[in-house]
Amino acid sequence: MNENLVEIKDLKKHFNINKQSTLKAIDGISFSIKKGETLGLVGESGCGKSTVGRTITQIYEPTSGEVIFDQKPVHSKESKAERKQKKQDMQMIFQDPYSSLNPRMTVMEIISEGLLIHSSELSVAEREKKVNELLELVGLNKKHAQRYPHEFSGGQRQRIGIARALAVEPKFIVADEPIAALDVSIQAQIVNLLKKLQQEKGLTYLFIAHDLSMVKYISDRIAVMYLGKIVELTDSEELYEKPLHPYSEALLSAIPLPDPDLERTRKQIVLKGDVPSPIDIPSGCRFRTRCPKAMDVCSKLEPEFKEAEAGHYVACHLHDSTVMARKDATPIHAVKLS
């Protein structure tokens, strides 16, 4: 658990919309994931969470920055063999089990596709045996192998997606909102399956979601993302007990409590306005246009992502003593959208 499997250094992914506009989906983020750990990545829709997962797994080429996997940089100048090995070691479970499976292929063909690419020495009988074992592992059975995706429920399709990811025996899996499209009754089953597989196979996860209670259940640490930046990163329990960033506080205040008395008395933080466009990001702190604690300095200076407490990182001027000593570090009552 002490050695990093994945390291991200100042990663950026920008998309050119036209000659004048650039969409900054990821705008300079840094973090690491230890071997055997689950890092949860949370934030509102459109903040760049899925782009992070797709850039790490080489579906997207980064605009700049560095992805280091198992002590080795991931980049376009790698040899074909090195790139193929990294793609085998890093797999992805997609959000939508309906669109991520080819409707014209049987389950046997879907799961064995990776084996054909990365384990071409296996015979047809060996591949079929492997697929049947994987189906059993994810809670299905070998009778399902000759069926097509449309014959399964959403939860079963996601199990097929998990089996496909496991087929090439990866070290690291990006789970991109794997429960978002499923019924609530099925979500816990899939998360428990992922936890079980992690324990049995020593897997490392980046678990992307917007359901904070589920992220807390599965994650060792949690990173909170807003508009292309990570604004807070710490242990799961620490984030829930002592959030430092105003955005994290607002997200956590929206989680319903099981105790009716506490639920009635607590105050929910309602953020005003919408998330700004990643094409036109506000100056200074990108959260200032919605932040209830915004100060004058927030429009002028972008906060550094730094360690505020032991193992607790945050990008907020409120936790930077040097910035708070400035004359313009004073609260403002009306925050203008600019």
Rosetta blueprint (number, residue, H / E / L):
1 M L
2 N L
3 E L
4 N E
5 L E
6 V E
7 E E
8 I E
9 K E
10 D E
11 L E
12 K E
13 K E
14 H E
15 F E
16 N E
17 I L
18 N L
19 K L
20 Q L
21 S L
22 T E
23 L E
24 K E
25 A E
26 I E
27 D E
28 G E
29 I E
30 S E
31 F E
32 S E
33 I E
34 K E
35 K L
36 G L
37 E L
38 T E
39 L E
40 G E
41 L E
42 V E
43 G L
44 E L
45 S L
46 G L
47 C L
48 G L
49 K H
50 S H
51 T H
52 V H
53 G H
54 R H
55 T H
56 I H
57 T L
58 Q L
59 I L
60 Y L
61 E L
62 P L
63 T L
64 S E
65 G E
66 E E
67 V E
68 I E
69 F E
70 D L
71 Q L
72 K E
73 P E
74 V E
75 H L
76 S L
77 K L
78 E L
79 S L
80 K H
81 A H
82 E H
83 R H
84 K H
85 Q H
86 K H
87 K H
88 Q H
89 D H
90 M E
91 Q E
92 M E
93 I E
94 F L
95 Q L
96 D L
97 P L
98 Y L
99 S L
100 S L
101 L L
102 N L
103 P L
104 R L
105 M L
106 T L
107 V H
108 M H
109 E H
110 I H
111 I H
112 S H
113 E H
114 G H
115 L H
116 L H
117 I H
118 H H
119 S L
120 S L
121 E L
122 L L
123 S L
124 V H
125 A H
126 E H
127 R H
128 E H
129 K H
130 K H
131 V H
132 N H
133 E H
134 L H
135 L H
136 E H
137 L H
138 V L
139 G L
140 L L
141 N L
142 K H
143 K H
144 H H
145 A H
146 Q H
147 R L
148 Y L
149 P H
150 H H
151 E H
152 F L
153 S L
154 G H
155 G H
156 Q H
157 R H
158 Q H
159 R H
160 I H
161 G H
162 I H
163 A H
164 R H
165 A H
166 L H
167 A L
168 V L
169 E L
170 P L
171 K L
172 F E
173 I E
174 V E
175 A E
176 D E
177 E L
178 P L
179 I L
180 A L
181 A L
182 L L
183 D L
184 V H
185 S H
186 I H
187 Q H
188 A H
189 Q H
190 I H
191 V H
192 N H
193 L H
194 L H
195 K H
196 K H
197 L H
198 Q H
199 Q H
200 E H
201 K H
202 G L
203 L L
204 T E
205 Y E
206 L E
207 F E
208 I E
209 A L
210 H L
211 D L
212 L H
213 S H
214 M H
215 V H
216 K H
217 Y H
218 I H
219 S L
220 D L
221 R E
222 I E
223 A E
224 V E
225 M E
226 Y E
227 L L
228 G L
229 K E
230 I E
231 V E
232 E E
233 L E
234 T E
235 D E
236 S H
237 E H
238 E H
239 L H
240 Y H
241 E H
242 K L
243 P L
244 L L
245 H L
246 P H
247 Y H
248 S H
249 E H
250 A H
251 L H
252 L H
253 S H
254 A L
255 I L
256 P L
257 L L
258 P L
259 D L
260 P H
261 D H
262 L H
263 E H
264 R H
265 T H
266 R L
267 K L
268 Q L
269 I L
270 V L
271 L L
272 K L
273 G L
274 D L
275 V L
276 P L
277 S L
278 P L
279 I L
280 D L
281 I L
282 P L
283 S L
284 G L
285 C L
286 R L
287 F L
288 R L
289 T L
290 R L
291 C L
292 P L
293 K L
294 A L
295 M E
296 D H
297 V H
298 C H
299 S H
300 K L
301 L L
302 E L
303 P L
304 E L
305 F L
306 K E
307 E E
308 A E
309 E E
310 A L
311 G L
312 H E
313 Y E
314 V E
315 A L
316 C L
317 H H
318 L H
319 H H
320 D L
321 S H
322 T H
323 V H
324 M H
325 A L
326 R L
327 K L
328 D L
329 A L
330 T L
331 P E
332 I L
333 H L
334 A L
335 V L
336 K L
337 L L
338 S L
